Amino acid sequence: MSKNAVKTNRQQMLKDASEEYGKEILVVLGKCDGCGGSAECVKACKAVNKKKGDETSMITIRKHNNDYIPIFCHNCSHAPCVSACMTGARIKKDSGWVETDYSRCVGCWMCIMLCPFGAIKRDGKEHTAKKCDGCASEETPPCVSACKQGALKQTGANEFTHNIRLNSAAKRFLPADKK
């Protein structure tokens, strides 16, 4: 089998897996600069949620030392928020996304306490616990579109890590004119 055939088969496999399991919003560490304090992804999220009648952003930017880190739901494979939800308001869908039926949420905050990323927010007004839904109705989530630094990417985890490995290998092993 030729190298091109292997490359084509690998790319097709990644494409098929991404289509089957959907795409996630992932963070490219070190690229977020907080947009100079304006946090464009946060503004984009608020704007989308405002159309839904909620002005909360489901993404926050935290500064740790000199790094900015976008915080949002990672749809954990074994999501503690789903296990902790006593009413069954949080459900892991076949798509991989953890979805919430807010009409069932009683605001016990167990999911907030167990989220390893601190991505679930308390809504005291509605007495519910809210999280990112990935803007599933959008082709590209607004937070990803608003991120000019490229810190937020919409891709499959396998495809994402594959591209990181390819870029790392190219930097190490290819001459400068081939990159």
C-alpha positions in Angstrom: 0.0 0.0 0.0 1.4 3.4 -0.9 2.0 6.2 1.5 -0.8 8.3 -0.2 -3.2 5.4 0.1 -2.5 5.2 3.9 -2.8 8.9 4.2 -6.1 8.9 2.3 -7.5 6.0 4.3 -6.5 7.6 7.6 -8.1 10.9 6.6 -11.3 9.2 5.5 -11.4 7.2 8.8 -11.1 10.5 10.8 -13.7 12.1 8.6 -16.1 9.2 9.1 -15.5 9.1 12.9 -16.1 12.9 13.1 -19.4 12.6 11.1 -20.5 9.6 13.2 -19.6 11.0 16.6 -20.1 14.7 15.9 -17.7 17.5 16.5 -16.7 19.0 19.8 -15.5 22.4 20.7 -11.9 22.1 21.8 -9.3 24.5 23.2 -5.9 25.0 21.6 -3.9 25.7 24.7 -1.7 28.8 24.7 -3.6 30.5 21.9 -6.3 32.4 24.0 -5.3 35.9 24.9 -8.6 37.0 26.3 -9.0 39.3 23.3 -7.4 42.0 25.2 -10.1 41.9 27.9 -13.0 41.9 25.5 -13.5 38.1 25.4 -15.2 37.9 22.0 -16.3 34.3 22.5 -18.1 35.3 25.7 -19.9 38.1 23.9 -20.9 35.8 21.0 -22.3 33.3 23.5 -24.3 35.9 25.3 -25.7 37.2 22.0 -26.9 33.7 21.0 -28.4 33.1 24.4 -30.1 36.5 24.5 -32.1 35.4 21.4 -33.3 32.5 23.5 -34.3 34.8 26.3 -31.3 34.3 28.5 -28.3 36.8 28.7 -25.9 34.3 30.3 -22.7 33.3 28.6 -22.0 29.5 28.9 -18.3 30.2 28.4 -16.0 32.1 30.7 -12.4 33.1 30.4 -10.2 32.5 33.4 -6.7 33.9 33.8 -4.2 31.6 35.4 -0.7 33.1 35.8 -0.1 34.6 32.3 -2.5 32.2 30.5 -6.1 32.6 29.5 -8.2 29.5 29.6 -11.7 29.2 28.1 -14.0 27.3 30.4 -17.1 25.5 29.0 -18.7 22.1 29.0 -16.5 19.3 27.7 -19.3 16.7 27.5 -17.3 14.2 29.5 -17.5 10.6 28.3 -18.6 9.6 31.8 -20.2 12.9 32.8 -20.4 13.3 36.6 -23.2 15.9 36.1 -25.4 13.2 34.5 -24.7 10.7 37.3 -25.4 13.3 40.0 -28.6 14.6 38.5 -31.4 13.1 40.7 -34.2 14.2 38.4 -32.6 12.9 35.2 -32.6 16.5 33.7 -29.1 15.9 32.3 -28.8 13.2 29.7 -25.9 11.9 27.6 -27.1 11.7 24.0 -25.9 9.4 21.3 -24.3 12.4 19.7 -21.9 12.6 22.7 -23.4 15.9 24.0 -24.8 16.2 27.5 -28.1 17.8 27.1 -30.4 19.3 29.8 -34.1 19.3 30.1 -34.4 22.5 32.2 -38.1 21.8 33.0 -36.8 18.9 35.1 -33.9 20.7 36.8 -34.7 21.5 40.4 -31.6 23.5 41.1 -30.0 21.1 43.6 -26.6 22.2 42.2 -25.1 18.7 42.5 -23.9 18.9 38.9 -22.2 22.2 39.6 -20.3 20.7 42.5 -19.2 17.7 40.5 -18.2 19.3 37.2 -14.4 18.9 37.0 -14.2 22.0 34.7 -16.4 24.4 36.6 -18.4 24.8 33.5 -22.0 24.6 34.9 -23.5 27.8 36.1 -26.1 28.6 38.7 -29.1 30.5 37.5 -30.6 31.9 40.7 -33.5 33.6 38.8 -34.8 30.4 37.2 -33.3 28.2 40.0 -31.6 25.9 37.4 -28.0 24.8 36.6 -27.1 25.8 33.0 -24.3 24.7 30.7 -23.1 25.0 27.1 -25.2 23.1 24.6 -22.7 23.4 21.8 -25.1 25.5 19.8 -26.2 22.3 18.1 -28.6 24.2 15.9 -25.7 26.2 14.4 -23.3 25.0 11.7 -20.4 26.6 13.6 -20.9 27.6 17.2 -20.7 31.4 17.5 -17.9 31.2 20.2 -15.7 29.4 17.7 -16.5 31.9 14.9 -15.7 34.8 17.2 -12.3 33.4 18.3 -9.9 35.2 16.0 -6.9 33.7 17.8 -7.9 30.2 16.9 -8.0 29.1 20.5 -11.5 27.4 20.0 -11.9 24.8 17.3 -14.8 22.7 16.3 -13.5 19.3 15.4 -13.5 15.7 16.6 -11.0 14.9 19.4 -9.2 12.2 17.2 -8.9 14.6 14.3 -7.7 17.4 16.6 -4.9 15.3 18.2 -4.0 13.8 14.8 -3.5 17.4 13.5 -1.4 18.3 16.5 0.8 15.3 16.0 1.2 16.1 12.3 2.1 19.7 13.0 4.6 18.7 15.7 6.2 16.1 13.4 6.4 18.7 10.5 8.2 21.2 12.8 10.7 18.6 13.9 11.4 16.7 10.8 10.6 18.7 7.7 13.0 21.3 6.2 11.7 24.8 6.6 10.7 25.1 2.9 8.5 22.0 3.1 6.3 23.1 6.1 
